[in-house]
Amino acid sequence: MSEAAFPSAVRLVEPPGRPGLEREHLVSVRLPATADDGANVPIVVEMDHPMEPDHYIKSLAVYAFEDPLVNKGIFSFTPQNGQVYLAFQFRMTAGEHRVFVVAECTRHGKWATSRRLWVSTGGCHTVGLRPGELQEPAGAVGQPRVWVPERIRRGEIFEVRVKAKHPSRTGLTLAEDGRSFVRAGPAVYLRSLDVFYGRSWFRPRLVSSFALTSVLSDDPLFVFRLRADQDGRLWVVLTNHEGKRFEASRAIRLG
């Protein structure tokens, strides 16, 4: 996709970015230059943004326009995150791609950065490369696991790791023309990840909400950050394509 294909409201900024607004809204994206396994492509996104109550990054969106399924996820944040940091894994079809990450600031609009990626063996839609070949059966489903540091100080920005146990299948297969994809079955995937943190169990505070897609890797690991401002409980809720919920929680005790 060319830069001109972006709406004019989205500003494309490549490193290092000029001082001022560009530097503050520069999206740092880490991707491998070559991915040997398209079923498990890791991405890390980070920004140096103040994340203040009236000025913060409200969302990150990941797109790959050369892939049959363009949207790789939209990830919403709040000032409670303290820092824009996100790592996860997704599927890509074989070939050359340009992956875009679009960050939306509550005060200054949308900013984008891109990285090029070559995928040696596709893992987005089929197991093999032959037209008509179906995807492997979906694997086991279970409750997620959550990790946080053992010691967390008040005001510290700490890392959260959420390991899901759920397969991802797009339901697409390569058509006879060897280029396009057609529907071969239902999609199986995690639809959302909601993160709550605070003292109240009956009215929890939503601090992050991730809209997921069928191009996640199997059993993905999500890594993000939160600002420690109170004792309480960290609670994550994953919901899949059938509306089934999978939950896990950890007590937060500040030192």
Secondary structure, 3 states (H helix, E strand, C coil): CCHHHCCCCEEECCCCCCCCHHHHCCEEEECCCEECCCCCEEEEEEECCCCECCECEEEEEEEECCCCCCEEEEEEECHHHCCEEEEEEECCCCEEEEEEEEEEECCCEEEEEEEEEEECCCCCCCCCCCCCCCCCCCCCCEEEEEECCCCECCCCEEEEEEEEECCCECCEEECCCCCCEEECCCCECEEEEEEEEECCCCCCCEEEEEECCCCECCCCEEEEEEECCCCEEEEEEEEECCCCEEEEEEEECEC
